[in-house]
Amino acid sequence: MQPDALLTEEELEFLRAMQHNPKLNTGDGIVNLSLKGGPQVRELLMRLAAHEQVTIEGHLENQQISFPLHLVEDEFHAVHLQLGAPSIYEDGPQLRPWRLTLAEPVVLEDAEGRISNYWVRDISFKGALLEARNGAEAPRQFELWFSPQGYAPMALRGSMIRKTEEGLFAYRLSQSNSKDIECLRQYILQQHELLQPPAA
């Protein structure tokens, strides 16, 4: 394992199992949930998930993990609960979203797919660290698309927080589309999994 890895191999294996567990991510997921209180509690949970954001939260060493629960409709029009991609925070003096440092920066694009002068170096589901190239001035705010190779484009909207000592620009992200947030969380989790060596 890399010395600066955020999670142990066991913690990553737990996350992989949660994400890919067919019992948690199929239409029968709600049937397999064991809830004290019977059908009334299950119905209340379904009603909450339909109108509010419901999450399952856990703590692993210095990480806080929050899985959103979504209502999904299967091909028979039955509604079930499904786990979404997790939000992961690092504990410390300040709670901070899990970041991914990209091996190769990814250029941001406009809505027509034209490349910009802004490249993503680090990203979390709450923020991004950008590099401005070709003498471009970093904007106070931006609305551009993050299109890493092999993934569907994700809309990002950012507001500048500060300029770093290395000449990069830190932005707070505020996506309005929950699908883009979910895709970004999934991308970050998958990239962290790829960076970890397989278990022996």
N, C-alpha and C positions, 0 to 999 in steps of 0.2 A: 504494500500500500504506500502511496505517496506520503511523505512526512506531513504535508499540509492538507491532507484530506479532511473534509469536514465530518464525515461519518465513517464509522468502522464498517468492515465488510458485512458483519452481522446486521447492522442497521440498514445498510443498502439492500441486503437480501430480504429483510422485512418489508421495506418499501416496495421492492419488486413484487413480492408475493401479494401485498395488498392491492397493487395496481393491476395485477394479472390474474387474480383469483376469480375463476368463473362464477363462483357462488356469490361474489360481491358485485360483479359487473355484468350480470345477465338479468333477464326479466324476472327471474325467480328470487332476486336478492332480498326483497322484503319478506318473503315467506321464510327465509333462512334466518332472519333477524330474531334473536331471542330477547324479548322485552318483558320485564316484569310489569304486571298491570293489565295484561291481556289486550283484547282488540281496541279498547278505548285509548290506550296509550299509543298503539300503532296508528290509529286513525288521527290522533292529535299530532303525531310526528309527521304524517303525510300532509295534514292541513298546514302545519307550520312550514314544511318544505315548499308547499305550493305558493305561500305568500311572503315568506321571509327566508333569509340565508341561514341554513342549518349546517353545522359542522361537527365533526368528530375530532377531538383534539387529544394529543398525546405528547409526552415529554420523554426524550431519550438523551440521557447525559446532558450535553449543552445545546440540544436542539429542541425546538418546539415545532410540532407538526400538526397542521390543521387540514383535514380532508373535507371538502364541501360535499354535501349530499344534494343530489339533483333528482327531480321527478322525471322519469322517462316513460314513454308510451311504447309498448311492444307492438308487433304486427297484429296482435289480437285486440288492440286498443285497451289493454290492461295497463294500469299505471303502477310503476315500481320505483323504489329508491335505488340510486346508483352512486358509487363513490366517484368524485372528480379527482383531478390531479391535485396534489397537496401544495399548500403554502408552507414553506419551511423557513423558520427563523433561527438565527444563532443567538443564544443567550450571551450576555456579557454586560458591560457597563450600560450598554444601550441595546435593546432588542433590534436586530437587524435582519432583513430578508436575506435568504440564501442567495449568493451571487455566483454567476458563472463567468469566469474569465475565458474569453474565446481564444483558441489557439491561433486563429487567423481572424482579424477584424472583418466584420460584415458591413457592407455599404448599405445605407438607407436609401430607399427609392421613393419617388412621388407616386401619386395615384395612377399615373400613366406608365409606370415602370421605368421611368428615367432615373439614372443614378444621381445622387446628390454628392455634396462634398463632405458628408458626415458619415463616419464609420463607427460602429459599435465595438467597443473593446471589452466591456464588462456589462452584464445585464442581470437583473432580477425582475420579479414581476412587479416591483414597485419603483425601480430606477434603472438608469443606464449611464455608462461612462462613455462619452463620445470623443472622437478625434476629429478635428476640422482640418481638411486638406486643401491644397491648391490655394492657399492664402485666404480661404473663406473666413468670414467673421461668424462666430458661433451665435445662433439666434437665441433670443430670450425664451421663445417658445417654438415648438415645431409640431407638425403633424405629418408623419412619413410612415413608410412601410418597412418592416423588418422581414427580410426574405432569405433566411439561411438555406443553403442548398439541401434539397430533399424535403422541405417543409412548405406548407402553404403560407403565403404572405400574412403577416400580422400587423394590424394598424397600431401605431404607437403615437401617443400625444405626450409631449414632455415640456416641462418648465424648468429652466436653468436654476440650479441651487448655488453652484460655485464653480470656480476654475481651480484645478488642482495645481500643485507645485510642478508636476510634470507637463503642464500645458494642456491637459485634457479637461473636458467639461462634464460636470455631474448634473444629471437631470432627474427630476421626479416624474414618474410616469403616471398618467391618469387615463387609462383606457376606458372608453364609455361602453364598449361592447364586451359583454361577459364571455363571449366565445373566444375573442382574441386573448383575454386574460387566461382562460383555460388552456388554449393552445400554447401560450408562452410558458405557463407552469409545466405543461407536459414536455415541451422542448427542453427546458432547463433540467428537469429530472432525467430525461433520456440522455442528455449530454453528460451529466454527472455519472450516470451508469456506464457510459462508454469509456470514461476516463479511468474507471476502476478496473483493476485486473480481475479476471474471473476467479471465483473461489476454487481452491485446490481440492 
